[in-house]
């Protein structure tokens, strides 16, 4: 059936009004081969996020999926796209990508993610037919951005998997997040689908879709041009500082994490484990740290979980680090997993360890002892207070977070608001997520105008400047014997709009979606009232005249 005219819509709505029901949803446009478009969109989904990213796929996949959903009933489109998205996620999340349980729990987790990805298409199918012009194209991007934002606030993984992260490779476009955060980029990517479908549905009737297309193209061009200008004319030009980012020796680290379970209240067994499994990797890290200090590094940072240590030995490890920092007059951040003395096997959900990043200054004083604020589920430790520490140094203002903390822009924004220049992000990944997680790190640097140092165990160590340029990149953890990245980074950051305004764009998207919903509802009521009026007029015209009037005639 082709798109029906306004007269036909009124007749249909009028019939519904006479029956006492709500006006029907405007009919779907005719779409030839809708299942072909579904297969094309679903086929691109595994490349739109997670492990095998092709940045263009994130823009194109929703175009084809929307072409399908707009030709279906909302319930049908929601179900089919949920299934398609879930199947694509099974491919994207292969090789134990997320540390969740296998079996029914895993498939329920994937299905929930799939439903979250499908809901914006259902919202578009329900609202867009009741709107016209530019508002019609804004429903979907507002829904996607709102869904991403709600997911980030409720998920233990924060913004992991956000649409915006697919664009890690495009520096000009990446600069947009310094103004809007990832939400503006998510909105822009998602906006393409309804604009293209508007053109697709209207064909040569340019007057109906010209304005949304012009506005979208102008917005995209402005983002690219302003980002390019920022890269060209506002590149960091401050002095630099030599930084050494250390991950542990792979063999020794594997040995430390293969240690037998510790028994609470058994000092002899704990001491034996420490001497055989924990001490070798710790000695090697201190030896390399001293070597880098002698080579001229002024800031030395270990990866997350670089060393394992016993709670009863923690003070001695910090004292050893203080001696090295004082002797060589360097800033040294040591990161360690501290095994709690009275912890069992963690089967009851109680914490068994603590995840620390301890910074020592050149005098040997402890500047901060930061606990990871957003633990990965299953890590075995409780969350820290979530206060990002800072310190002023001759090399700029320093701050730190740990690994998955960088999935939470609101947490990291503390650094941007505090005027931090260099952010240390000790991390620890696993092979299947190593590239994907590293690709997200530059977003936090650009959002907050900070240089970022990311020493990483079992993953990619890197450093970027405040505009996301790679200053150092070491991706050979699983093959190389040397696990040190040495890089010079700018000592002065920049102030960003996002650090000041926060998630304004996300909140605006949610509010905009409510406004569009209200506009669509009012349009539905007006259609119903108009249809009822047409129906009433038709009934009056067809009703026989009263007998007395006929007689009088």
Secondary structure by P-SEA (a helix, b strand, c coil): cccccaaaaaaaaaaaaaacccccccccccccaaaaaaaaaaaaccccccccccaaaaacaaaaaaaaaaaccaaaaaaaaaaaaaaaaaaaaccccccccccaaaaaaaaaaaaaaaaaaaaaaacccccccccccaaaaaaaaaaaaaaaaccccccccccccccccccccccccccccaaaaaaaaaaaaaaaaaaaaacccccccaaaaaaaaaaaaaaaaaaaaaacccccccbbbbbbbbbccaaaaaaaaaccccccccaaaaaaaaacccaaaaaaaaaaaaaaaaacccbbbbccccccccccaaaaaaaaaaaaaaaaccbbbbbbbbbbccccccccccccbbbbbbbbccccccccccccccccccccccccccbbbbbbccccbbbbbccccccccccccccccccccbbbbbbcccccaaaaaaaaaaaaaaacbbbbbbbcccbbbbcccccccccccccccccccccccccccccbbbbbccccccaaaaaaaaaaaaaaaaaaaaaaaaaaaaaaaaaaaaaaaaccccaaaaaac
